[in-house]
Amino acid sequence: MKLFSKIIAAVMMFAVFFTPIKAAAADAWLAAAEVLGVAAAYKSTLRSMLALGNNVNAQMAARRQDMKENGLYENKEEVQLVDRIMTRLVEDSNYALKVNSLPFVWIVNNSEKFNASCYPMNYVSINRGLIQVLNGDENKIAAVLAHEMTHGIEQHSAKNYAQAVAQSMGAMILGANIESANIDWSKMAGIVNYSIAKSITLPSEHEADAGGFFLMTSAGFNPGGSAAAMARMDYYLRYETRDLWEFDAHDKPNEETFSDHPDTEVREEKMSQLLTDYSCGHVTVKKVGRQYKVFVDGEEIYTAFNTGGQINAPDKAYYFAGGLAKGFHDYDSVDGWNFRRGVANHTDFLNDDKVYKQVRDIAFALNIGEKIRAAVTTAYKNENPKTRQKYFDAEKKRLAAWQKIRDEALNADKKAAKQLRINADIYNDYEYGELALKEIARAMAAKNQDDLAECLSIRGRAKAICGDFSGALADVDEAVLQDPENLYNFLNRADVRRMRGENDLALKDVDLALKIDDKVAVSYRLQGDIYDKIGDKSRAEESYRICYELAKKDPHSVPLEYLKKIDAAAAEKLEASEKGEGEREKGQEIKKF
């Protein structure tokens, strides 16, 4: 955990140079950087950051650090809402993880700040302030979380951290040649002194916005959610928050200069355009003063006003438009809309999919179903087939890109395939069986996996953690049968048997592992755990003592109760450092998908 914090802190020291400076200066920097080897520094840093992003221990450390600094949000209903949204995004969206990316995990912390973030190792930290400012609206929340997921999927943090290091080094190098370097030093000074919250470049933010839109729509959320989220964010930042550091305001409206996040109005416009594109060009939303108007092929269909003292016109317009957009996206003719006579002889259409709720409700309330039918019928009649084909060609291209990433993972080299196996094993150590099952499935699918027997034993242990004891035993038995020379196969079977309550058989498996190699600390740790479980304290202490020595006196290698007997000074130091952290761990469980 301390190492992780130091790495991130060191990287963040360079992030103040992150904002691009004007073209002439950048060209001079790039030329000097190449000559002086800064490109090599970028590549080296990138390798380190990508390795950090594929480190399960770092992922768990990030979670612990987040809980320690911010605490856990205790509102169960809102936490469950976020869990449902993230689960849908992770399970149902169209995307693929690179072979060196970890599965997503997340918590809702107790910070009141309006923010969420994705760490390099695909840990998503979600502030309660985000949920509250977005009023628990699942489509807006989905848009923000899909945005953060895109940062993780595209490995933006690792890439941008590396670029920040290279830029800072380049700036320092050029500083040695002030007279000859074509640098705008007044602008450079401004960049150096400007405090930013995250090291994500503006292009990465726009990419995450677009990627998030495609993720959330493919998971079945309302296509208007992204634009609605931007509209809400814009209002909040302009009129509600009093925290000057909560968002980095721009020097001038719409001028993307120093802030790590683009202007919210620009982002709303881009999200609105993505909605239009999603509808194959038929549906548009225009902001006119405080009103939002929805058009189909230029014909105004609906005007949303703020009502009940709330700023809700953007939501009503974008969700109404989102329903129409999904209809045009999903159906290539008016027949798919299923226009029909409904309640009170009003014209109803589409189906009970939640995405269509707002457009159907508003159509019923204003009795504009026939107006929508006429506009939709005319739109299909006049539709240019090339427009629809162009959008779906782009969609196929995105799907092909995801498939390419999956294929690359399947064909990864032995080192990458082995790391998947190791990651699964570490998730088991943290007792996160679902995550372990995800990783081991990827490991076993890899064509260059060199130890399928050990994969089976790891999968068996994960199944046991998840409560599938019969499936677990079948896997670990097969693993031992396939490779009886691998002590870890016996240890995994021993752990499965321990979880099944078969302690005598578990101890026999540990003995078999020790016969293969009696200098492996984890064997004695498991042996000690089993003895402790059955109440044989003296044998447990003996096993833990050997484990402690083989683990080079790592205080975390044995339970604190026994560490106090084995090394009282180390126990006292460990207890002091961890005081209070246990309480922060209670309540909200990590989600593993």
C-alpha positions in Angstrom: 0.0 0.0 0.0 2.8 2.4 0.9 4.7 1.5 -2.3 1.5 2.1 -4.4 1.0 5.5 -2.7 4.6 6.5 -3.4 4.4 5.5 -7.0 1.2 7.5 -7.6 2.6 10.4 -5.7 5.8 10.4 -7.7 3.9 10.3 -10.9 1.5 13.1 -9.8 4.5 15.3 -9.2 5.0 15.5 -12.9 1.3 15.9 -13.8 1.4 19.7 -13.6 3.1 19.8 -17.0 0.3 17.8 -18.5 -1.6 20.4 -20.5 -0.4 20.8 -24.1 1.4 24.0 -24.8 1.2 25.8 -28.1 2.3 24.1 -31.3 5.7 25.9 -31.8 6.8 25.2 -28.3 5.6 21.6 -28.5 7.6 21.0 -31.7 10.8 22.4 -30.1 10.2 20.2 -27.1 9.6 17.0 -29.2 12.8 17.6 -31.2 14.9 18.1 -28.1 13.2 15.2 -26.3 14.1 12.8 -29.1 17.7 13.8 -29.0 17.9 13.6 -25.2 16.2 10.3 -24.8 12.9 11.4 -23.1 11.0 9.1 -25.4 12.8 6.2 -23.7 11.7 7.6 -20.3 8.1 7.6 -21.6 8.3 4.0 -22.7 9.9 2.9 -19.4 7.3 4.7 -17.3 4.5 3.3 -19.5 5.8 -0.2 -18.9 5.9 0.4 -15.1 2.4 1.9 -15.1 0.9 -0.9 -17.2 2.5 -3.4 -14.8 1.0 -1.5 -11.9 -2.4 -1.7 -13.7 -2.1 -5.4 -13.8 -1.2 -5.8 -10.1 -4.0 -7.3 -8.0 -2.3 -6.2 -4.8 -2.1 -2.7 -6.0 -5.8 -2.8 -6.9 -6.7 -4.0 -3.4 -4.3 -1.4 -1.9 -6.2 1.3 -3.9 -9.4 0.2 -2.4 -8.0 0.2 1.1 -6.5 3.6 0.7 -9.8 5.0 -0.6 -11.7 3.6 2.3 -9.1 4.9 4.8 -9.2 8.4 3.3 -12.9 8.7 2.5 -14.8 6.0 4.4 -17.7 3.9 3.1 -21.1 5.3 2.2 -23.7 3.6 4.4 -26.9 4.4 2.5 -27.7 0.8 1.4 -30.3 1.8 -1.2 -28.0 4.1 -3.1 -25.0 1.7 -2.8 -27.2 -1.1 -4.2 -28.3 1.3 -7.0 -24.7 1.8 -8.0 -24.0 -1.9 -7.8 -26.8 -2.6 -10.2 -25.6 0.0 -12.6 -22.0 -1.1 -12.5 -23.0 -4.7 -12.9 -25.1 -4.0 -16.0 -22.2 -2.0 -17.5 -19.6 -4.6 -16.7 -21.7 -7.6 -17.7 -23.8 -6.3 -20.6 -21.8 -3.6 -22.4 -19.8 -4.1 -25.6 -16.1 -4.0 -24.7 -13.1 -6.1 -24.1 -10.3 -6.0 -21.5 -6.7 -6.1 -22.7 -4.8 -9.1 -21.5 -2.8 -6.9 -19.0 -6.0 -5.3 -17.6 -7.7 -6.4 -14.4 -11.5 -6.9 -14.0 -13.4 -3.9 -12.6 -14.0 -3.5 -8.9 -15.6 -0.6 -7.2 -17.0 0.9 -4.0 -19.1 4.0 -3.1 -17.1 6.1 -0.7 -18.4 8.7 1.8 -16.9 11.8 0.1 -19.3 14.6 -0.6 -17.3 15.7 -3.6 -19.1 15.4 -6.9 -16.7 13.0 -8.5 -15.8 9.4 -9.6 -12.5 8.1 -10.8 -10.9 5.0 -12.3 -7.4 4.0 -11.1 -4.9 2.5 -13.4 -5.7 -1.0 -12.1 -9.5 -0.7 -12.9 -10.6 0.2 -9.5 -13.5 2.6 -9.7 -14.0 5.0 -6.8 -17.5 6.5 -6.7 -18.2 9.4 -4.3 -21.6 9.6 -2.6 -21.6 13.3 -3.7 -21.9 12.1 -7.3 -25.0 10.0 -6.5 -26.6 12.8 -4.6 -25.9 15.6 -7.2 -27.3 13.3 -10.0 -30.4 12.7 -7.8 -29.9 8.9 -8.0 -30.8 9.0 -11.7 -29.6 5.6 -13.1 -29.0 6.9 -16.6 -26.9 9.8 -15.6 -24.9 7.7 -13.1 -24.5 5.1 -15.8 -23.1 7.7 -18.2 -20.5 8.9 -15.6 -19.5 5.4 -14.6 -19.2 4.2 -18.2 -17.0 7.2 -18.8 -14.7 6.1 -16.0 -14.8 2.5 -17.3 -13.6 3.8 -20.6 -10.6 5.4 -18.9 -9.7 1.9 -17.6 -10.5 0.0 -20.7 -8.3 2.3 -22.8 -5.6 2.5 -20.0 -5.7 6.2 -20.2 -4.1 6.7 -16.7 -1.1 4.7 -17.5 -0.5 6.4 -20.9 -1.1 9.9 -19.5 1.1 9.4 -16.4 3.9 8.3 -18.7 3.3 11.3 -21.0 3.4 13.6 -17.9 6.7 12.2 -16.9 8.2 12.6 -20.3 6.8 16.2 -20.7 8.1 17.2 -17.3 11.5 15.8 -18.1 11.5 17.5 -21.5 10.6 20.8 -20.0 13.5 20.5 -17.5 15.9 19.6 -20.2 14.8 22.6 -22.3 15.1 24.8 -19.3 18.9 24.3 -19.5 18.9 26.0 -22.9 16.5 28.9 -22.4 18.1 31.2 -25.0 17.8 28.7 -27.9 14.6 26.9 -27.1 11.5 28.3 -28.7 9.3 28.1 -25.6 6.5 30.4 -24.4 7.8 30.5 -20.8 5.0 32.7 -19.6 2.6 29.9 -20.7 4.9 27.2 -19.3 5.0 29.0 -15.9 1.2 29.1 -15.9 1.1 25.4 -16.6 3.6 24.6 -13.9 1.7 26.5 -11.3 -1.7 25.3 -12.3 -3.1 22.7 -9.9 -5.1 19.9 -11.5 -7.1 17.2 -9.8 -6.4 14.3 -12.3 -3.8 13.6 -14.8 -6.1 13.0 -17.7 -5.7 14.9 -20.9 -8.5 16.7 -22.7 -8.4 14.2 -25.7 -8.7 11.4 -23.2 -11.7 13.0 -21.6 -13.5 13.4 -24.9 -12.6 9.8 -25.8 -14.0 8.6 -22.5 -17.2 10.6 -23.1 -17.7 8.9 -26.4 -16.6 5.5 -25.2 -18.9 5.8 -22.2 -21.8 6.7 -24.5 -21.3 3.5 -26.5 -20.9 1.4 -23.3 -24.0 2.6 -21.6 -26.2 2.4 -24.7 -25.0 -1.1 -25.5 -26.0 -2.0 -21.9 -29.5 -0.8 -22.5 -29.5 2.6 -20.7 -31.2 5.6 -22.2 -29.1 7.2 -24.9 -30.0 10.6 -23.5 -28.4 9.9 -20.2 -24.9 11.2 -21.2 -26.2 14.6 -22.4 -28.5 14.8 -19.4 -25.6 14.2 -17.1 -23.5 16.9 -18.7 -26.4 19.4 -18.4 -26.8 18.5 -14.7 -23.1 18.9 -14.2 -23.0 22.2 -15.9 -25.8 23.6 -13.7 -24.3 22.2 -10.6 -20.8 23.7 -11.3 -22.3 27.1 -12.3 -24.9 27.6 -9.6 -24.6 25.1 -6.7 -21.1 24.1 -5.6 -19.1 26.6 -3.5 -16.0 24.4 -3.5 -13.5 26.2 -5.8 -11.4 23.0 -6.0 -14.3 20.7 -6.9 -13.9 21.6 -10.6 -11.2 23.5 -12.5 -13.1 26.4 -14.2 -11.8 27.7 -17.5 -10.4 31.1 -18.1 -12.9 31.8 -20.7 -16.2 30.0 -21.7 -15.7 27.1 -24.1 -11.9 27.6 -24.0 -10.2 24.3 -23.2 -6.9 25.5 -21.9 -5.8 24.3 -18.4 -8.5 22.2 -16.9 -8.2 18.4 -17.1 -11.9 18.3 -18.0 -13.4 20.0 -21.0 -16.1 22.6 -20.7 -19.4 21.0 -19.7 -21.4 22.9 -22.4 -19.0 21.5 -25.1 -19.4 18.0 -23.7 -23.2 18.3 -23.6 -23.2 19.3 -27.3 -21.0 16.4 -28.2 -23.2 13.9 -26.2 -26.3 15.4 -27.9 -24.7 14.9 -31.3 -23.9 11.2 -30.4 -27.5 10.8 -29.5 -28.5 12.2 -33.0 -26.0 9.9 -34.7 -27.4 6.9 -32.7 -30.8 7.7 -34.1 -29.4 7.5 -37.7 -29.6 11.3 -37.9 -33.3 11.6 -37.2 -33.5 13.0 -33.6 -32.0 16.2 -32.4 -32.2 18.2 -29.2 -31.8 22.0 -29.2 -31.4 24.3 -26.2 -33.3 27.5 -26.6 -32.9 29.7 -23.5 -34.2 27.5 -20.6 -36.2 25.3 -22.9 -35.1 22.1 -24.6 -36.8 21.3 -27.9 -36.8 17.8 -29.5 -37.0 17.5 -33.3 -37.5 14.6 -35.7 -36.0 15.5 -39.1 -36.3 19.2 -38.3 -40.0 19.0 -37.2 -40.5 20.0 -33.6 -42.1 17.2 -31.6 -41.8 18.2 -28.0 -40.7 21.2 -25.9 -39.5 20.6 -22.3 -40.0 23.2 -19.7 -38.7 23.3 -16.1 -41.5 22.4 -13.7 -42.2 22.1 -10.0 -39.3 24.5 -9.2 -36.8 22.0 -10.6 -34.3 22.3 -13.4 -35.7 19.2 -15.1 -36.2 20.4 -18.7 -32.9 18.7 -19.9 -33.8 15.4 -18.4 -37.3 15.4 -19.9 -36.0 16.4 -23.3 -33.0 14.1 -23.5 -34.9 11.0 -22.2 -37.8 11.7 -24.5 -35.2 12.1 -27.4 -33.3 9.0 -26.1 -36.4 6.8 -26.5 -37.0 8.0 -30.0 -33.3 7.6 -30.8 -33.4 4.0 -29.6 -36.5 3.3 -31.7 -34.8 4.6 -34.9 -31.6 2.7 -34.0 -33.2 -0.6 -33.3 -35.8 -0.7 -36.1 -35.1 -0.1 -39.8 -38.8 0.5 -40.6 -41.9 2.1 -38.9 -43.4 -1.4 -38.5 -41.0 -2.1 -35.6 -42.5 0.8 -33.6 -45.8 -1.1 -33.3 -48.0 2.0 -33.3 -51.4 1.1 -31.8 -54.5 2.4 -30.0 -53.9 2.3 -26.2 -55.4 3.6 -23.0 -58.1 6.3 -23.5 -57.8 5.7 -27.2 -54.4 7.4 -27.2 -51.8 6.3 -29.7 -49.2 4.1 -28.0 -46.0 2.7 -29.5 -42.8 0.6 -29.0 -42.8 -1.7 -25.9 -42.2 -1.8 -22.2 -38.5 -1.5 -22.3 -37.5 1.0 -19.6 -35.7 3.2 -22.2 -39.0 4.0 -23.8 -40.9 4.9 -20.6 -40.3 8.7 -20.7 -41.2 9.1 -24.4 -44.3 7.0 -24.0 -45.4 8.7 -20.8 -45.0 12.2 -22.2 -46.7 11.2 -25.5 -49.7 9.9 -23.4 -49.8 13.0 -21.1 -49.7 15.4 -24.0 -51.7 13.2 -26.4 -49.0 13.5 -29.1 -48.8 9.8 -30.1 -50.3 10.6 -33.5 -47.9 13.4 -34.1 -45.0 11.0 -33.3 -46.4 8.4 -35.6 -46.6 10.9 -38.5 -43.1 12.2 -37.9 -41.6 8.7 -37.6 -43.4 7.5 -40.7 -42.2 10.4 -42.7 -38.7 10.0 -41.4 -38.4 6.4 -42.6 -40.0 7.4 -45.9 -37.3 10.0 -46.5 -34.4 8.2 -44.9 -31.2 8.1 -46.8 -30.1 4.4 -46.5 -26.5 5.4 -46.7 -26.8 7.3 -43.4 -28.1 4.2 -41.5 -25.5 2.0 -43.2 -22.7 4.4 -42.3 -23.7 4.3 -38.6 -24.0 0.6 -38.4 -20.7 0.2 -40.3 -19.1 2.2 -37.6 -20.8 0.1 -35.0 -19.5 -3.1 -36.6 -16.0 -1.5 -36.7 -16.2 -1.0 -32.9 -17.3 -4.6 -32.4 -14.5 -5.8 -34.6 -12.0 -3.7 -32.6 -13.2 -5.4 -29.3 -12.9 -8.8 -30.9 -9.4 -8.0 -32.0 -8.5 -7.3 -28.3 -10.1 -10.6 -27.3 -8.1 -12.4 -29.9 -4.9 -10.7 -28.8 -5.7 -11.9 -25.3 -6.3 -15.4 -26.5 -3.0 -15.4 -28.4 -1.0 -13.7 -25.6 2.5 -14.9 -24.9 3.3 -17.3 -22.0 4.3 -14.5 -19.7 0.9 -12.7 -20.1 -1.0 -16.0 -19.8 0.8 -16.9 -16.7 0.1 -13.5 -15.2 -3.7 -14.2 -15.6 -3.2 -17.3 -13.6 -1.3 -15.5 -10.9 -4.0 -12.8 -10.7 -6.7 -15.4 -10.2 -4.6 -17.0 -7.5 -4.2 -13.7 -5.7 -7.9 -12.9 -5.9 -8.4 -16.3 -4.2 -6.0 -15.2 -1.4 -8.2 -12.2 -0.9 -11.2 -14.5 -0.9 -12.8 -12.8 -3.9 -13.8 -16.0 -5.7 -15.9 -14.3 -8.4 -13.0 -12.2 -9.5 -10.8 -15.3 -9.5 -13.2 -17.2 -11.7 -13.2 -14.3 -14.2 -9.4 -14.2 -14.4 -8.9 -18.0 -14.4 -11.4 -18.3 -17.3 -9.3 -15.9 -19.3 -6.1 -17.8 -18.3 -7.5 -21.2 -19.3 -8.7 -19.7 -22.7 -5.2 -18.4 -23.5 -3.6 -20.6 -26.2 -0.2 -20.2 -24.6 -1.2 -21.1 -21.1 1.5 -23.5 -19.8 -0.1 -24.9 -16.7 -3.7 -25.9 -17.2 -3.5 -28.3 -14.2 -2.7 -25.5 -11.8 -5.4 -23.4 -13.5 -7.8 -26.2 -12.6 -6.7 -26.2 -9.0 -7.0 -22.4 -8.8 -10.5 -22.5 -10.4 -11.5 -25.2 -7.9 -10.4 -23.1 -4.9 -12.4 -20.1 -6.4 -15.5 -22.3 -6.7 -15.1 -23.3 -3.1 -14.9 -19.7 -2.0 -18.1 -19.1 -4.0 -19.8 -22.0 -2.3 -19.7 -24.6 -5.1 -17.9 -27.3 -3.1 -18.7 -30.3 -5.4 -17.5 -28.4 -8.5 -14.4 -27.3 -6.5 -13.5 -30.8 -5.5 -13.9 -32.1 -9.0 -11.4 -29.4 -10.3 -8.8 -29.9 -7.6 -8.9 -33.7 -7.9 -8.3 -33.4 -11.6 -5.5 -31.0 -11.1 -3.6 -33.3 -8.8 -4.3 -36.2 -11.3 -2.8 -34.2 -14.2 0.2 -32.9 -12.3 1.1 -34.5 -9.0 4.5 -32.8 -9.0 3.1 -29.3 -8.5 2.8 -28.7 -4.8 0.4 -25.8 -5.3 -2.2 -28.3 -6.7 -2.1 -30.1 -3.4 -2.2 -26.9 -1.4 -5.3 -25.7 -3.4 -6.9 -29.1 -2.8 -6.0 -28.8 0.9 -7.7 -25.4 1.1 -10.8 -26.7 -0.7 -11.0 -29.6 1.8 -10.4 -27.2 4.7 -13.4 -25.1 3.5 -15.4 -28.3 3.2 -14.6 -29.2 6.8 -12.4 -32.1 5.8 -9.5 -31.1 8.0 -7.7 -34.5 8.2 -7.7 -34.8 4.4 -6.6 -31.2 4.1 -3.6 -31.9 6.4 -2.6 -34.9 4.4 -2.6 -32.7 1.2 -0.3 -30.2 3.0 2.0 -33.1 3.9 2.2 -34.1 0.3 3.0 -30.6 -0.7 5.8 -30.5 1.9 7.3 -33.7 0.6 7.7 -32.0 -2.8 9.3 -28.9 -1.2 9.5 -28.1 2.5 10.8 -24.6 2.1 7.6 -22.9 0.9 6.1 -20.5 3.5 2.5 -20.8 2.3 2.4 -24.5 3.0 3.1 -23.9 6.7 0.7 -21.0 6.8 -2.1 -23.2 5.5 -1.0 -26.0 7.9 -1.1 -23.5 10.8 -4.6 -22.3 9.7 -5.9 -25.9 9.8 -4.4 -26.7 13.2 -5.8 -23.5 14.5 -9.2 -24.3 13.2 -9.3 -27.7 14.9 -8.0 -26.1 18.2 -4.5 -27.5 18.2 -2.8 -24.3 19.2 0.7 -25.7 19.9 1.0 -27.3 16.4 -0.5 -24.2 14.9 2.1 -22.0 16.6 4.9 -24.3 15.4 3.7 -24.2 11.8 3.3 -20.4 11.9 6.8 -20.1 13.4 8.3 -21.9 10.4 6.2 -19.8 8.0 7.4 -16.6 9.6 11.0 -17.5 9.2 10.6 -18.7 5.6 8.7 -15.5 4.8 11.7 -13.5 6.0 9.8 -12.4 9.1 7.0 -10.6 7.2 4.6 -9.6 10.0 1.7 -10.1 7.7 2.6 -13.8 7.0 1.0 -15.1 10.2 -2.1 -14.2 12.3 -1.6 -11.4 14.8 -2.6 -13.7 17.7 0.4 -15.9 16.9 2.7 -13.1 15.9 2.5 -11.8 19.4 4.0 -15.1 20.6 6.5 -15.4 17.8 7.7 -11.8 17.6 6.1 -9.5 20.2 7.9 -6.4 19.0 6.8 -6.9 15.4 3.2 -7.6 16.5 3.1 -4.4 18.5 4.4 -2.3 15.6 1.9 -4.0 13.2 -1.0 -3.5 15.5 -0.2 0.2 15.9 0.0 0.8 12.2 -3.3 -0.9 11.5 -5.3 0.6 14.4 -8.6 1.9 13.3 -8.5 0.5 9.7 -10.5 -2.5 10.6 -13.6 -0.5 11.4 -13.4 1.2 8.0 -13.5 -2.2 6.3 -16.9 -3.0 7.8 -20.2 -2.5 6.0 -19.9 -2.3 2.3 -18.4 -5.3 0.5 -16.3 -5.0 -2.6 -18.1 -5.9 -5.8 -16.4 -8.5 -8.0 -17.2 -8.8 -11.6 
